[in-house]
Amino acid sequence: MNGTREATTGPELQRVLGSRQVRMIGLGGAIGTGLFLGSGLALSMAGPSVIIAYAAGAVLALALAYALAEMTVVHPRAGGFGAVAHTYLGPWAGFVQRWMYWVAQVVNIGSEVTAAGMYVRFWWPQLPLWVPVVFFSVAMLLVNAASVRFFGEFEYWFAMIKIVTISVFVLLGIAFITVGLPGSDPVGLAAWTGDGGFAPGGITGLWLAMTVVTFGYMGTEAVALTAAESRDPARDIPRAARGMVLRLALFYVLAMAIVVSIVPLAGRDEGGVGGSPFVQLFVTAGIPGAVAVMNFVVLTAALSAMNTNLYVSARMVHSLAKDGYAPRRLTALNAKGAPVNALLFSAAGLTLATVLAVVAPDTAFALLVGIATFGALVTWLLIFATQWAFRRTRQARGLEPSPIRLPGTPVTTALAMLAVVAVLVTMAFTEQFAPALYFGIPFLVLLLAAYGVLHRRRAARANPAVHRTTLELSTMREISDS
């Protein structure tokens, strides 16, 4: 089985990432500042029943992880799920998915680096916001332009800070609930049924919270983009994908259970680091300088997510260039094996997103955030659609099945797709996420139109029959050789 075959020839990424680095890159992309600061929004919608929402989100993310692992172990290529969509759904799907995902990640990078700048101003409030934003942008670009091994090690330790913080929070929270902390009696689980009951918003509130919760698991798909640089993708990617989702589920569900229990003491979301339930618990536990410590943690969380998103955005546009849907020069690698031109191209988008985040947070930037959130869900939808086509195509051709398979396909795949579509529709009924549909759908139409124009131009430069036959033979060869 040769799963490393690319659709086109060109410079190859280096397979130097170890198993622990692949695992942490996935966690680094999925755990951002939302868990530390943004849990109040989902809690306000669903009340204590938000725990059920996070558990349901974990099931959906686990299905996604298995779908990704099933395909990636056979096709560990640059571009991850976007390149596989190109093969099994058609070039249009590979084009739309990769560009949509690239834009979503670039926007996320801009928001994360802007947040990082704001956290620095906690210590130096007079510092102009653009100073830390520019500093962190340059720093993360340098990390990504260094060797892939260095990037993996850097991200490993940055993500470790978040994991240690969450682990300490969970342990302190369990102690606070069961036996109490010095100077404080145990709080128990009374908050789960008080103040409106377990589900004060009913089923409606619980389902609306899913629009927030689903985004908490976004980034799960990033691990598939490390396949082309993993030492042993057949072993590392499935293990990392499954382990990452289980860890995310454990962190999110346990952390939210503790947040629900201490919210009466922490108060409703006050905004900023000081209002975080993490800070309130650390203060109660007597940790010196709890606010400053937590500010450092959320700063590293933002930088870690930014670092990983910059990595995956560069690999995605590098893959597009290899398939001929972006300028060929974006396939170039530097002496250390990093796609430097693709990285700089993503930095150009980062610059635009950052400027808009600073000067127009409530107007122009809302458009980009809408595209990003919509793009993330469309990416999940196309991943499940690709996995369905992948399974059917291999069965029809009598090819050996993948060693890792999503249980219950096609039923599981269909249910997961319905869940993603339901979340997309529900977004129209939430004030926070309605712009995702208003701006995301026109952008999707724009991408489809751009593909149509590009495809016609490419076909016009060659005999249409020869062009079509070449594409069909290329796709058949990729599937058979895997």
N, C-alpha and C positions, 0 to 999 in steps of 0.2 A: 504494500500500500504506500503510495507516494503522495502524501498530503501536502507537500511543500511546494508543489508546482505552481507557478504564477501564470496569470493570464497573459502577461507580457514579459519580455525580458527587460533587464535594466539593473541598476545598482541594487544590491541586496542588503537588508538590515542585518545586524549582527546578533546571533543567538547567544547572549551572555547573561540574561536575567535568570536568577535562581528561583526556586520554588517560593521561598519566604518573601522575596522581593515582589514577585508576581502577586502574591496574596495581599501584601500591604498596599500595592498600587491600586488594587481594586477597592480596598477599604478606604484608602485615602481619597478616592474620588467620590465614594458614596457617603462618607460621614463629613458633612460640612458644618457650618455654624448653625444650621437649622435645629439640630437636636439640642444644642446648648441654649439658644436664644429664641427659637421660633416655635417651640412646642405649645405655647399658649394659644395659638390660633386654632389648632386642631382640638385642643381641650375645650375651648370656648364653644365649639360647634357641637361636640359629642358628649362633653362631660367625662366622667370616669369610663364610660363605654369606649372611649378612644383607644383603650387597650385592645379591644376586639378589632378595631380598625387596623391597628398596627400588626396584629397577628394575621389578619386577612391579607394585608399588604405583603407580609413575609411569604405567604403561600404563593402569591402571584410572582414575587421576585424569585422564589425557588424554582418555579416552573420556567421562568426566563433563563435562570442559570443552567438548568438541565438542557433546555433547547439550544443555548449557546454552546455548551460543552459537547453536545451530540454532533454539531456541525464543525466546530473548531478542531476537534480531535482528528477529523478527516481532512479538513482544509485549514491548517495553521498558517495562513498567509497574511501578508500585509493588507491592512484595511479591514480585517476581521469580518464581522457580519455584513458589512457593506459589500465587500468583494464576493462573499458567498451569495448574497442577494442578486448580484450581477449575473452569477452563473445559473441560479435556479429559478429566479423570477423574471430575469431579463435585464438588459443594460439600463432600461429606464428606471428600474427599482434601485439598482446599484448607484445610479447617478443621483436620484432624488434623495435616497436615504443618506448617502455620505455627505452631500452638500447640506441637507437639513441638519444632520448631526453636527457637522462642522460649525455651522452658524450658532446652533444651540450652545455648543461648548465655548465658543469665542465670547458669546454674551455672558455666560456663566463666569468666565475668567475675569471679564471686566467688572462684574458685580463683586466678585471675591476680592480682587485687588483694591477696589474702592472701600470695601468693608475693612480690609486690613489697614488701610490708611486711617480710617476713623478710629480703629482700636489703638493705633499708635498715639493719636491725639488725646487718649485718656491720660497719658503721662505728660504730653506736651501740647496742651490745648491751643496755644498760639501758633502752632506749626501749620503752615498752609497745607491743605489736603494734597495738592499735587506733588509735594516733596516726597512723602512716603510712597505715594502711588507710583511715581517714576522710579524710585529706588527699588521697590519690590518687583516692578515689571522687569527692570534690567537684571536684577539678581536671579529671578526665576528663568529668564531667557538664557542666562549663562549656565545655570544648572542643567537645563535641557540641551544646551549645545555641547556640553561636556560628554564624556563617554556614557553610553547607556548604563553601564555597570555603576558609574558614579551616581547617575540619576536614581537608579533603583535603590542604592544604599541610602541616599539622602531622603528619599520618600519613605523608606522603611522606618527611619528614626522619627521623622516628622509625624507619620501616622501613629507611631507608637505612643507619642505624647497624648493623642486623643484617646487611644484605647486605655491607657493607664488611668487617665482622668475619669473616664466612664466607669471603669472597674472600681476605682476608689469610691465614686459616687454611689454605685450599686451596693457596695459593702457597707458604707456608712448609712445608706438609706435603710437597708435591711436591719441594721442594728437600731436605728432610730425608731423603726416601726415595731420591733419585737421587744427590745430590752431598754431602749432609751439611750441618750448620750449624756455625758457629764453635765449635770445641772438641768437636764430635760427629761421628763417622763416619756415613756413610749407612746407614740401617737396612734398605733394600731391602724385599723382599716375603716375607721368611722367615716372618713371623708368619702368613701366609695358610695355610700348610700345617703349621705346628707346633702343638703342644699339642692333639692330637686331630684334626688335619687340617682341611680346608676346611669340612666340614660335620659337626662332632662329634655333633650331635643327629640327623643323618640328615634324611630328608624330613619326619619328624614335627616336629623342632625348627624346620626352615625354615618349615613351614606355621604352627606356633604363633606364630612371630615376625611373621607377617602380621597378627595381631590388633593388635600394637603398631605396625607399620609403617603400616597403613591409617590409624590416627589421626594419623600424622605428616602426612598429606595432607588431613586434615579442614580445612576453611576454604577449600578450592578453590571451593566453591559460593558464597562470600560475594560474589564479583565480580558475580554476576548481580543482586544487590540494589542495585547502584549504577546500574542501567539507567535508572531514573526520574529520576536526577539527573545523568546524563552529557550533555554537550553534543551528542555524536554517537554514540548507543548502537549504531547499525548498524555503525559502524566500530570504536568503542572496545571494546565488550564482547567480540566474537570475538577481536580482536587481544590484548586483555588476558588472556583466559582461556587461550588457547593459549600465549602467551608466559610466563604465570605458571607453568603446569605444567611447561614445558620448563626454566625457571629452577629450580623446586623440584626437579625430577629431577636437574639438574646439581649443585645444592648438596647434596642428600641423598646421592646416589650417590658423588660425589667425596669429600664430607666423611666418609662412612662408610668408604670405601676407605682413607682416611688414618687414621681412628680404628683400624681393624682392624690397620693396619701399626704403629702406635705403642702399642697397648694393652700389650704386654709392658713398655714403659718407663713408661707412665702408670699401670700397675696396674689392677686391676679397680675398678669404680665404688665410690669411697669415700664418696659422698654429698656434697652441698654443692658449692659453686663450686670449692673447692680440688681436688676429685677429678675435675674435668672434663678430658677429653683436650685441650680447647682451652687450658686453663690450663697443662697440662704442656708442651705444645708451645711456648707463648709463653715459658714460663720457660726452656726449653732454648734458644730463640732469643735469650735475653738481653733480653727486653722488660722494662723496669723496672716494678715494681708490677703484675706480670701478674695476680695474684689480684684486686687492686682494680679493674684495668681490666676484667677479665671480669665482675666483680660488677656494674659499671656497665652492661655490655652486656646481661646477663641481666635487669637491672632495666628497661632500656628495651624489651627484648623482651617482658617481661610487660606493661608499660604499653601497648605498641603493640598487642598482641593484645587486651588489655582494651578499648582505645579502638575498635578495629574491631568487636569483638563487641558493644559497646554501640551502635554505629551500626546494625549489621544487626538487632539485636533490636528497636530502636525502629522501624525501617522495617517489620519483619515484623508487629508488633502494629498499626501504623498501617494496613497493608494489610488486616488482619482487620477493623478498625473500618470501613473503607470498604466492605467486603462485608457488613457487618452482623453479624459474629460476635465483636465486642468492642464496648464502649461507644462510642457515636458521638463523644463528646467527645475520644476519642483520635485523631481525624483532624485536630485543630486544629494549625495551624502558627503559630510566632511571627513577628515582623516580619522575621526573617532567613531564613525558609523552613525552619526545623527543626521536626520534629514534637515539640514540647516536652512535651505531655501524654503521648505515647507514651514519650518518654524518661524522664519521671518515673515512669511506671508500671513501666518496666523497672528503674529504680533501686530501686523498692520490692522487687522480686524480688532485686536485687543485695544489698540490705540483709540479707534473710533468708539468702541463700546465704553471705554474708560472716560473719554471726554464727555460722552452723552450722560454717563452716570453722574458725573460731577456737575455739569452745567444744566442738565434738563432731566432731573430724576423723575418728575411727574408727567412729562409730556413725551418727548422723543424716546427716552429710554424705556417707557412703557411698551412701545411698539416692539423693541428688541426683546424685552422680557417675554412678551406674548409669543413671539416666534420661538423663543428658546423652550418655553414650557410645552407648547404645541409640538415642537420638533422632537422633544424627548419622548412623548407618548406615541407619535407616529413611528419613531424608531422602534419602540417596543412592538408595535403592531406589525411592522414589516419583518421583525425578527421572527415572530411566531408564524407569519405567513411563509417565510423562507424555510423554516423548519418543517412545515407541513409539505411544501414542495420538495424539499430535500428527501424526506422519508418516502414519499410517493415515487419520486424519480428513481431512487436506488432500488426500491422494490420492483418497479416495472422493468428495470434493466437487469435484474437478477444479481446485483452487486452485493458484496458483503456488507451487512449492517454495521453501523457505528458501534464501537464497544461501549459507549455511553449513550443511553437513550432516555428521552422524556417518557415516563410511564403514562400509559393511557392514551397516547396519540392514536387517532386524531381527536378524540373527545376532549382530552385535556387541553390540546392546542386550541380547539374551537371555543372552549369555555374561557380560556385566558384571553383570547382575542375579544370575546364579547365583554369581558370585564374591562379591558382597556378602552373599548369603544364607549362603554357606559360611563367611565370616568371622563372621557372627552366630552360627552354630551352634558354630563352634570356640571362641568366647568362653566357652561353658559348661565347657570343659575347661581353662581357665586360671584360676589363683587370683586374678589381678589383675582380670579382667574378667567373671567369672561373675556378680557382683552386677548387672551391666548387664542381664542377662536376667531375673534374679529380680525386679528392681524395674521394669525397662523394659516388660516385657510387660503387667503389671497396669496400668501407667500408660497404655499404648496402649489397652487395653480401656476404661479410665475415660474417655479422650478420645472414643472411639467412642460410649460411652453418653451422654456429655454432648452430643455432636452430635445423637444421636437425640432426646433430650429437647428440645433447642433447636429442631430441625427440626419436631417435632410441634407445639410451641407456636406457631411462626411460621405453620404451615399451618392451625392451628385458628383463627387470627385472620382468615383469608381463606377464600374458597371453594376447596376442595382442587383442583378441576379448573382453576380460573383460576390458582391458584398454580403448578400443575405446568406449565401452558401458558406462563405468563410466564417461568418458568425456562428452558424449552426454547427459546423465541423469543430470550431474552437471550443464551443460549449460542451459538445459530446466528448471531446478528447479530455477536457478538464475533469468531467465527471468520471469517465472510465479510468483515467490514470490515478484517481484517488481511491 
